[in-house]
Amino acid sequence: MIDYERPDLAPHASRSVLSKGRRYSEEFKDDRPAFERDRDRIIHSAAFRRLEYKTQVFVNHEGDYYRTRLTHSLEVAQIARGIARKLRLNEELTEAISLAHDLGHTPFGHAGEDALHTLMAEYGGFEHNLQSLRVVEVLEERYPLFPGLNLTFETREGLAKHSSYHDSPGTDLSEYEMGLSPTLEAQIINVADEIAYNNHDIDDGLESNLIDRDELREVPLWQEVFARVEKRYTQATVQAKTYAAISSLIGLLIQDVVGQTLHNIEGHGIVTVEDVRRLGENLVSYSTAVQKESGLLKDFLHHRLYHHWRVERMRIKAERFISELFKAYVETPALISGRYRIHREGESVPRMVCDYIAGMTDRFALDEYKKLFDPYTKV
């Protein structure tokens, strides 16, 4: 088999030719590297397309400017791939995990996730990272001989070990040896996800006027990059300076992660992928100083954006939409379109309903809510 991967991969990087393979054997029509094939399968999946109409902070109808789960996933992939290139890791594996990490997210962001987790408490709970794994292993229907996308072990492991928002103790993840660390490529996703979140939420928060520019300048990390931009681009508009500062902040964080990770790899004497797995801690990280400053930025966004009264209003509405849809479908499963009313062997009706709702876009969930509860909306 010809090895098409970049020739200068680090010895501790993942390689397609050394992959632990796929759950189901297949005959392929070409000789693309395994992780590149994973990435392409994810991009062509229905779940990936639906991310265009799933929200981050703002609901889809609030404006075309704001990030969606799709644009967020693309930004995470861009940042993660940049880090992987600098560390001489496998960019295709990094990109595949990045693009798949939010496939299982609900409509209405974390408000939808919280609602489903509460509603599914008696049935194993709900956690969007594990739902992403469920999407690629079970729910996608694109191939005649097996369920899901039949991705490599390494890509699926990256989803299983992505930082969790909720614990889901009822989920059997023994296949993934959860006591071992994931590959370095998978570890990158946690940091890239945070970098993308923080920076695009600054942009969206300022655009929506939910964040005050003067208050933001009190955050040390933002103050540092914005002061540099103002000194360099004295004649630029405030908007242009803001974009330049966001770009500079992303660059600063990437460089810090790369430098600290190289230091960590050297300090622990990491040579092989097995060294990475058996270490028991993540090697991809910020430096201590930047970790602290990034934490202050996250705290600012948590208090000033995510708990803004406008966002809180949408959260309350989203929880009501999800809760009432869930209860209606569980009581009367026939309300679900026949195409999606798939009661898998050994699974409860609530789990089927949970899969159905988690796969909805914001727009579809709102339409379904109107059709079920608004007497003047056609069904």
N, C-alpha and C positions, 0 to 999 in steps of 0.2 A: 504494500500500500504506500502510495506517495504521500509524504508529509508536506502539506501546503502551509503549515503554520510558520510564523516569522522565525527566522533562524537564530535570533539572539535572545530567545526566552531564557529567563533566569532558571537555575537548576531547581528552584522551589516553585516554579510556575506549573500550572496544570496543562496537560497536553491531551489533545483529542485522541491520539493513538494509544494513550495509557488510560483512557476513560474506563470506569467500571461498567459501562455499557447501558443498554436500555432494558426495560422490563420485558418487552416482547421483541423477538427476533424479526428482522425485516430484510428485504432485498431492496437496495436503493438504486435509483435511476442514474445517479452520478456519484462522484467521489469527493464531495465537499467534506471538510473536516466536521466532526460530530457536533462541536459546539456552534459552529456556523449554521449547521442544519437546525439546531435547537432555536437559535435566534430567528431564523426565517419562519419556522413553524409558529412561533409565538406571534410574529408580526401579522401572519395570515389568519390568525384565529379570530373567531367572532367576539370573544371576550376582549381582545385587544381593541377592536374597532369600537366597541361600546364605551371604552374609556373616554372617548371624545365628549360624551354627554354625562359624565360623572364628575361631581365637583371636588374641589379641594376645600376652600373656605366658603366661596360664594356659589349660590345655586345657579344653574345654567341660564335661567332667564334674566339674571341680574345684569348681564352685559357680556359682550363678545371679547372684551379685553382680558378678563380674568383667567387664571390657569384652570385647567381641567386635569383629571387623572391622566389623560393622554399626554398633554404637554408636560406635566410633571414627570411622567415616566421617561419621556424623551430627554428632559433636562438631567434627570438622574443618570441616564445612560451616557450622555455626553460627558458629564463630570467624572463618572466612574471609569469610562474608557480612557480619559485623559490621565487619571491617576495610574491605571493599569499600564499604560504605555510607558510612563516615566519609571515605573517599577519593573518593567520588562516581564509583565504577567500576561496571561492569556486574555486579550481584549474581547474575543468573541464570547467566551464564557461569561466574562464580566457584563457584557452588553446583554446577553440572553437573560441573566438573572435580573438585571435592572429593568428590562422591558416587561418581565413577567411578575415583578414583585407586588404590583397592585391589581392584578387581574381579578382577584377575589374581593375587591373593595365594593362596599354597598353604595347605593345612591345616597346623596346628602352627606358625604364625608363621614367623619367619626361619629356624628350624631346618629346616622343610620346604623353604624356598627354597634354603638352602645345599646341602641334599641333592640337590635337582633340578639345581642349577647344576653340581655335581660330576658327576652322572650324565649330563648333557647336554653335557659339555665337548667331545666330538667332533662335536656337532651344532649348534653355535652358542650353547651355554650357555642359561641361564635367568635372567631378571630380571623381577621382578613388575610393575614399572611398564610395561615393554614388553609383558608378558603382558596387562595391563589394556587396552592399545591393541589387542592381538590379539583380545581378547574383543569389543570394540565394533566392530572392523572385519571380523572373520571368524567367530568362534565362536558368537555369539548367533544364534539362528534364530527370528525373529519375523515376518519379512516375506517374501512370496512372490517378489518380483522382485530381491532382492539379499541378500547375506550381511551379517551384523552389524546394527548399529543405524543405520547411515548418518548419523552425527553430523556436525556442521559441522566445517570445518577447524580452527577455533579451539579447540574442545573437544578434538579429537584431538591437536592440537599441544601442548596443555597436558599431556596424558598422556605424549607423546613426550619432552617436555623437563622432566618432573618429576625431581627429584634422584634419581639412580640408586644402587642398592645394589650392583649388579654391572655391569660393562661387558659389552656383548654386541656385539662387533665385527662379527658376521656379519649383523646386522639392517640392512636397507636403510631408512634414514630420510631419504633425500635429498629426498623430497617436503616435508619439514618444515624445510628450510634450517637445519640444526642450528647453523650459525655465527651465526645471528641470535637475539636474545633473544626470549622469548615475550612475550605480552601481560602487562600489569600484573596482570590477573585471574589468570593462570596463575602468576605469580611469588608471589602471595599464598599459594598452596597449600603451598609449601615451609615457610614460616614457621608457618602455621596447623597444619600437620601436626606440627611440632615442639612447639608450644604444647600441643596436645591430648595428644601422647605424654607429655610430661614431667608434666603435671598429673594425667592419669588414672592414670599409673603410680605417682605418689605415693599416690593414693587406694587403688589396688589393692594396692600394696606394704604400706601400713599395715594395711589390712583383713586381709591374709593373714599378718601378723606377719613378713614377710620383711624389712621395713625397721624399724629401731629409731628411735623418735620422738626420743630424745635425740641420736642421731647425725645425724639429719636437721636438727636445729636448729643444727648446726654449719655448714650450708651457708648462705652469706651472704644469698642471695636469699630463701630460705625464712625465715631468721631475721628478716629485715626485715619481711616481711608478717605473720608470726605474732606478732611483738612488737606490731604495730599492732592486730591482732585481740584479743590478750589485754588490751591497755589499754582497748579499747572495750567488750568483752563480758566483764567480770570474773567474772560469775556463770554463764557458759555452761559446758557440759560440754566436755571435751577433744575429743570427737567433733564437736560443733557448731563449736568453734573451728577444727578442722581443715578442715571444709567451708568455713567462711567464709574461711580463709586461702587455700585453693585457688581459690575464686572471686576473691579479691582479687588473687592472683598472675596469673590469666588476664587480669583487667582491666588490671593494670600492664603486662603484656607487650603487649597490644593497643594501649594508648595509646602505648607507646614505639615500636612499629612504625609506627603512623600518623604520629607526629611526625617520626620519622627519614625515612620515605618521602617525606613532603611536602618535607622539607629537601632530599632527594636530587633530587627532581623539579625543584625550583626551581634548585638548584645546577647541574644539567646543562641547564637551559633547555628542558625537555621540553614540547612543545606538542601533538604528534600521536602516534598509535599507531606511525607509521613512525619517529618519533624514538626511541620506546621500543625498537623492534626493532633499530635500527641502532646502539644504544649499545654493545652487546656485553658488558654487565654487568647484574646485577640491581639494580633500584632499590628493591625492597621488602626492608627489612632492619631489624634492631635498631640501636640506637645502639651505639657502641663499648663503653661501660660495661656496658650490659645484655647485650650479646653475650658479654662475658667472664663475667658472673655466671651467665648461662644455661648457658654451657659447663661451669662448675663443678657446676651441678645435674645436667647430663647425665653428667658423669664419676661423680658420686656414684651415680646410678641404674645406670650401666653396671657399676660394681664391686659394689654392694650388692644390686641386684635381679636384673639380667640374668645375673649369674654366681653367684647364690646356688646352693647345692648342690641344692636342690629343683628349681630351674629347669634346672640342668645335667642332672639325671637325666632330666627330661622331654625335653630336647633330644636326649640320646643315644637314648632310646626312639623319638622321632619320626624321627630319621635312619634308624633300623633299619626302622621301618614303611615309610617312603617308598622306601628302597633295595630292600627285598625285594619290595614291590609292583611297582616299576618293572621289576626283573629278570624277575619272573614274567610280566608282561604283554608285555614285549618278546620273550621266548622263545616265548610262546603267546598271540598277540593274540586268539584266540578266547575267552579268559577274560573279555574285556571285553564288557559288555552290547552287543547288536547296535545299540541306539539310539545309543551313543556310539562305536562302532567305525567312525569315519569316516576313511578313508585318503585325504586330499586329494592331488590330482595334484601331483607334484613334491616331496612331503614324505615324510620317512622314517617308519617305524614308531615309532622312539623319539619323534619329535615328536608323533605321535598319542597315544602313551602319556603323554607329558609334559602335553599339553592335558587329558587325562582326569584325571590325578592332581591337577593344579593346580586343577581345578574342584571337587574333592572337599571336603566339610566334614570337620572333625575326626571327627565321629561316623561318617560314611560310610566314611572311610579305616580307622578302627578295626574297623568291621564287616567290611569287605572283607578286612582282614588276618586276622581270625578265620576267615572262611569259607574262605580259601585255605590257612591254615597250622594251624588248630586242628582235629584230626580229629573232635572231638565237636560241632562247630558245623555246623548244616545249611547247605548251599550255596544 
